[in-house]
């Protein structure tokens, strides 16, 4: 039996009809998705930014390859784990007996003792602030004074009982109590990182100062504002003779000095600028040198953003959850040692990034003890000071 050409052509057309229909549907879906994406882009660009960014030309960061105090090395690479009980030990301090204390981001404060040979023992829970303890320092009475970003300024007695010293100043909340140092007279100097009340990328994009330096007087139990207009106020450290206090301004890569004594009392100036990354906590050793944890080295896209307010405003619209990965710390451990006159005299690196996201470096009993924050490596570590 034979088929006429006309019948064969009709059969072929009918067979191709479902295929053309599928292709048409796919094309329509594709065009619809493209239209939705384009509409989303238009809306994203047109909708006003939640911030009004300020232009700032960031200085070119120090080189890790050229000779100088920032030249790359591997001094942090042989770090020894002291304890992994605290996942993110933001700050580290020691009591008179040499027991290490540190807080974790879940509110628990741990203590770690050492045996006669200096080997760390199992961590024990000391207290729970039910917040996020950052700064810790013992006062003359043996109480552990804590800055907790959720609870404010706290005092914890030797039995672990928590008391709130201050959570307001001048009738307004203390938004993000971050780090502290205690003077010989008992005065507590501490940072209130940002009136935003949270660590948000849009604050970095905005490029405006929202941080403060506060003082708590234990005699009057009053808190006062010493300095405002700080770019993400972070670490705090008094000088050896307590004539000034340093504040780390993370978003300007600098340490600011506030004068407590002398002809400049009540004024501030830049102590150290153009650091190789975002400075976090500051500690002072017996020689009067300051050790600064660098949470992350420079992020090139952040520096570029600061120089372009339109781009910064655009970036501020991106949901925080999508930016967490982009703004995560670079896997390069870094600590800076700074002289009493503000000069960077050395740096400690872990270029392989086994130890990174460094917040704290404390010179104690022949070791440099290292703390970190969420986003960085876990646990308390230490490296010998003589290598």
N, C-alpha and C positions, 0 to 999 in steps of 0.2 A: 504494500500500500504506500502511495506517495502523498506528500503534503504540498499544498500550493504555497508559493512564496508568501502570499498574503496571510495565510493562516499561521505560518512560522513567525512572521514579523509580529503579529498580534500576541502570540505566546511569549515572545521575547520581551515585548513591551510590558506585558503583565508581570513577568518575572522580575523586571528591573524596577517596577513601581515601588515595592516595599523598600528596596535599597535607597532609591531617591528620597523616599519619605523619611528614612532614618537619617540620611545625610542632612536633610532640611531641618529636622528636629535638632540635630547636633549643632548645626550652624546657628539656629535660633537661640539655643541655650548658650552657646559661646558668645553671641552678640549681647544677650541679656547680661551675662556675667561681666563682659567688658564694659557695658553701660553702667552696671552697679559699681565696678571698680573705679571708673572715671568719675562717677558721681561722688563716690566716697572721697576720692582725691580732691575734687573741687570743694566739697564740704570741709575737708580737713584743712585745706589752705585758706578758705574764706572765713571759717569760724574764728573769732578772736582768740588770741592766746590768753591763757590764764595769768600770764605775767607780762610785764613791760621791761624787757631786758636792757641792761646797760652795757655798752661796748667797753671791752677791756682787752688790751693787747698784752697777752701773757709773754713774759720774757722767755727767751730761748733757754731751755733747761741745761744744766751741767752735763758734760759728756762723761760717759762711763769708759770710753776708750782712750782718752788723752790722759797723760800724767797729771796727778793732782789728787785732792782729798776724796774725790768721787770715783776714782779709777776702780774698775771692777775687780773683785777678788772673790775668794770662796771662804771667807772667815766664818760665815754662818752655816756653811754646808755640813760640817761635822756635828750639827746640833744633836744633843742627847735628850730623849723624852724624859721629863721629870714626872709628869702625871697626865693621863688622858681622861681623868674623871671630869675635870672642867673642859668642855668642848671648846669654848671660846673665852679664854682668860684675858679679858680686856685690859686689866691692870694687875700689877703684882706688887705686894709689899711684904715686909718681914716684921715680926715682933722682936722684942728685946732678946728673946732666946733663940732667934734665928729661924723660927717657924714661918714658912711661906703661907701667905693668904692671897686668894684670888676669887673673883666672882665670875659666875657664868651667866650667859644671856637668859637662862631660865629662872633666875632669881636666887639660886643657891650659891652660898659662899663656902669655899673649901679651905681647909688648912692642910699643909703637907710638912711633916717633920723630917729630920735627917738623922741618920745614925752617927756613931762616933767617927766613921770613915767618910762622912759626908754624902752617903748614898740616900736618895729620897725614899721615904716610907709610903705606905698606902695613904691616899687622901681620905680625909674625914670631913663630914659635913659640919660646918661651924654654925651657920644660920641660914635663914631663907627670908629674903626681903619681899618675896612675892611681886617682884618687879624686875628690873634689869640693872644690877649693880655694876658701875663702871669704875670710878675712882675709889681707892681705899687707902687709908693712912691712920696709924695709931696716934692718939693724943697722949698727953702726959699722964693721964689717969688710967691708961690701958684700955680705953674704949676704942673700938674700930669705927672711925668716921667714914661714911660711905656717901658718894654721890650716885644716886639711882635715877636713871633717866625717866622712870615712871613715877617714882615716889618723892623725889626731892633730896634734900640733905638729911642723912640719917646718922644716928649714933647707936652702936651695938655694943652692949656690955660684955664682959668676959664669959658670961653664961649664955650668950646668944640672943638676949632680948633686944628687940628693935624699937627704937624711939625716933619719931620724926622731929628733927630740929627746925627745919624750914621747908615749906612748899609754896610760899608766897613771898613776894617782895613788892613794896609800894602798892599793895592792894591788888596786884596781878599775879598770876601763877608763875612759878618757876617752871619753864616749859620742858627743858631737857638738861637737867643737872648732869654734868658729864665728868669732869676731873677736878682734883683738888690738891692743895698743899696746906700744911698747918704751920703757923709761925710759933716762935718760942713763947709768945704771950697767949697762945691758944686761939688766936684769930684764924679763921678758916677762909681761904681764898678758893673760889671754885667758879667753873665756867657754866653758863647757861647757853647751850650751843646755838639754839635758834628759836625764835618766837613762832616758827612754823609748828613746833610741837612734835614733829616727826622728821626723819631724814628723808628728804624728797629730792628727786633729780631736778624738779622744776625750780627749786631754790638755787641750785648750781647754775641752771640756765639763766635765771633772772639776773644773777651777778650783783645782787645788793646785799648789804650786811644786816644780819638779824641776830647776831650773837652778843653776849654780855659777859663782863667780869663782875662777880658778886663777892661780897665779904660778909661772913657771919661772925658776930661778936658774942662769944660765950658768956661774957659778963652781963650784957644787956639782953642777950637772946634776940637781938635784932639783926636783920639782914639788910644790906644796902647795895646799891648799884654803883660800882666804881667807874666802869667804862662800858659804853655802848658802841654800836656800829662796827661789830667785828664779823669778819667773813667766816662763818662756821667756827665759833670759838670751841677749842678742843682742849688739848693738854695744858696743864698748869704746873709751874715750878717756881719756888722762891730762890733767890740768889743766896750764897753762903752767909752773907751778913744781913740778908733780908732788907736790902735797900731798894729792891725791885722784885716784881713778879713777872714771869713770862707767860704768855698765852699763845698757843698755836692757832693760827688762822689757816685752817686746812685749804680753803678755797682760794687762797692767795699765795700758797707755798711759802709762808713766812712765819716767823715768831715775832710777836709784838711785846715790847717791854713797857710795863706800867710802873712808874716811880713811886715808891712808898716813903722815901726819905730824901733829904737834901734839897738843893735849890729847885730841882725839877719835880718835886713831890706833886702828885695829882695830875701829871702829864704823861703822855705816852709817845713812844717812837718805835721805829723798826729795829729789832735786835739782829735778826738774820733773815735775809730775803733770798729769793730764787733757789729754794730747795729743789732737790731732784724728784720730788713727788709730793704727795699729800701728807703733811705732818700730822701725827696723832698725839700720843701721850709724850710727856717730858718727865724725865727723872734726873736728879742731881746726885753725883757721887761725892766721895770724901774730898776729892781734889777740886771740887767746885765746877767740874765739867758737866755739861748737860747731854743726856742721851735721848735721842728722838726716834721713836718708831715711825717709819714711813709706810703707811698702810698700802699705798700703791705708787709705783712710779708714774710719771706723767702719762696721761691719756691724750693722744694727739687730737682726737676728734673733739675733746672738751676744749682744748686751747683754741682750736679753729672756731668752735662755736662761740667762744667768748668774743672773738673779733668780728662776729657777724650777728648783730641783734636779730635780724630777720630769721636766720637759721636757728638761733637760740629760742626764739618765740615759737618756731615750728616744733622744735624738739620738746618743748615744755608741754605740748599737746599730746605727746605719745604717752599712753598709759604706763604707770610706774612699773607694772609687772613685766612689760616688754623691754624696759630699759635696764632691769637688774643685771641681765647678762652682759649688756654692753658696757656697763659701768663697774663690773666686777674687778677686783684687784688683779693686776698683772702678776703672773707667777714668777716673781723675782723678789726674794726677801731682801730688805734694806733697812739699815739703821745708820743714823748719823751721830757723830760725836762732835760737840760744839764747845769751844772754849768760853771762859767767863766774859770775854770781850766780843762774843758773837761770831767768831770765825769757825768755819767748818774745818776741823783738823783731821778728820778721818771718817771712813764709812765702812760698814760691814755688809757683805753681800752673800746671797745664795742665788746665783744666776740660774741654777737648775730648777728652782722653785719648789723644792721639797718643803721649805719653810717660807711662807709668804703671807701677805695680809697682816704684816707686823704692826701692832699697835703700841707695844711697850718694850723697852729694853732697860733692865735694871742691873747696875753694877753691884754685885754683892759677893763677898767672900771668895774672890778669885774666879767668879763666873759672870757671864752676861746672861741674865734670865729674860726669856722672850715670851711675850703674850700676843694673842691674835684676836680677831673679831670675826663674826659671821661673814662668810665669803672667803676667808683665808683657811690656812691649815689648822688642824685641831690639836689642842693640848698645850701644856706648859713645856717649854724646851729651855736648854741652856747650852752655852758653849764656853770653853775655858778662855779667860782673857789673855793668857799667854799661850801663843800657838807657835 
